[in-house]
């Protein structure tokens, strides 16, 4: 059955690959990213892409308007994939650094989710892409205080929303990813080679988004075959 799927952070990396996968399956995709050009250039069937700033009220209203007029006010899957990464010593970090990371990784995720829940149903699935760095007890790395703590926040948010909406849905789950070879990783850790490609991880995430809510709700799944 064709699904209506909203994905944030689709200009590159995992999000970009996810759009191609779902389009290939015949699903409707709303691809949201500040840079819509990479997706538009692919000219994929059943895919709508426009510039979207996750912390902009106007962007949220634009997405809602599209869903209302083109999808009959129905969203089956929301994948919170947009994220910002900062690798900077804590002693050199400033208020503005933490604010920027939390605005994208926490406040933006919460707002997209809050705005789209009214368009969801009991069998809808909200899947948030987080990081192993947000898992308590996992190996931590210097320079990632803002990033990893923000990723821990959305993991707890996932558990709380699953509890709050457990009677009528949607379902909420999160995937805590290990290192994946993306442009964002390369920018933060130049020269580091991750053991998993963006395309392979996207394939896993796509499958989980379509089926995971049948088995899980409020769960944090660790997806890593490496230390980080």
Order of alpha helices (4+ residues) and beta strands (2+ residues): beta-alpha-beta-alpha-beta-alpha-beta-alpha-alpha-beta-alpha-beta-alpha-alpha-beta
